[in-house]
Amino acid sequence: MSQVPEYMEEKPSRKGLILRTAGTLLALVLLIYLLGQQGWGEILAALRQIPVSHLLLASGLMFVSRLAVVGRWHILLVSSGLKISFWQSTRITFAGLFASNFLPTTIGGDVVRLAGAVQQRQDAAISAASLIVDRLVGLAGMLMAVPFSLPGVLEADLFRKLPASIGSLPTFSSILLQPVQKLYQKGLKIVQRLLSATGIWLRQPRSLLISLLYTWINMLCLFAILDLLLTDLQKPLSLWLIGGLYALVYLFTLIPISINGYGLQEVSMTFLFNQVAGVTLPSALTAALLFRTLMIVASVPGAFFIPGMLTKTPQTSNNPTA
């Protein structure tokens, strides 16, 4: 019988959970402060500038981006030799998206996806490795977009505007750097444990390229949504600049100091688009809040699939690990 990999069984440490909870609360407090400073009147006025038809179009693009995420993982599963239909991958992925957005403190989206794959009688080790590769492919796609933000970041002299005193805080290293270092070391161990399984896709570059193609579709949809919102709110921006700045936001949300990037994504998006792209604070805040809302709404279909994945007993794999 295939066993669930050790890292999927490990519970988050109490210290790590406290750090993420505190980081989330801090980011949300900062977000509420920014909203209070700008005034809800300006936010609502900015929101009224967006036609309903454009909101519907943005919702459609977000749904397409979620399907692209499904496709990215599905091709990795199929290329590894697992027999799973696209519909099954869709159900499992949307359940994971729903868990990430609505059950972030207790159930991780990847854990739900792993449980769903095992219940479909898929090999647990290969399924877990496919989730790691899925994350890495998504990260690789975003890293490709980061250089498009550099001209704007350098022109805005962004690093000079960041709080220079943060590095001199006596508690900064103990509060942030040490937990990050521990998580980094833990991540290296996880990669080592799954290295043999991830080698499957290194021998199949075609599947990795197709998976990357799905990532680009996902990214283009997300960039187009922001382009649509920002054009309605204030002024059109280069799609390349939007993509580069969002890629930076994505990297910020990978820092393990917030639950699912709540607050951190909105604050970092507002800051970057205001300081680098010249978008007004009310418009940047409105776009960031709408973007998060669209992501949450697009994950709602997962609510119809997640109950069974949480209650059913995992079945024996029909692809036993050698």
Sequence and secondary structure as in RCSB ss.txt:
>XXXX:A:sequence
MSQVPEYMEEKPSRKGLILRTAGTLLALVLLIYLLGQQGWGEILAALRQIPVSHLLLASGLMFVSRLAVVGRWHI
LLVSSGLKISFWQSTRITFAGLFASNFLPTTIGGDVVRLAGAVQQRQDAAISAASLIVDRLVGLAGMLMAVPFSL
PGVLEADLFRKLPASIGSLPTFSSILLQPVQKLYQKGLKIVQRLLSATGIWLRQPRSLLISLLYTWINMLCLFAI
LDLLLTDLQKPLSLWLIGGLYALVYLFTLIPISINGYGLQEVSMTFLFNQVAGVTLPSALTAALLFRTLMIVASV
PGAFFIPGMLTKTPQTSNNPTA
>XXXX:A:secstr
     HHHH    HHHHHHHHHHHHHHHHHHHHHHHHH HHHHHHHHHTS HHHHHHHHHHHHHHHHHHHHHHHH
HHHHTT    HHHHHHHHHHHHHHHHH TTT  HHHHHHHHHHHTT  HHHHHHHHHHHHHHHHHHHHHHGGGGH
HHHHHTTHHHHS TTGGG TTHIIIIIHHHHHHHHHHHHHHHHHHHHHHHHHT HHHHHHHHHHHHHHHHHHHHH
HHHHHHHHT    HHHHHHHHHHHHHHHTSTTSSTTTTHHHHHHHHHHHHTT   HHHHHHHHHHHHHHHHHHTG
GGGGTHHHHHHS     SS   
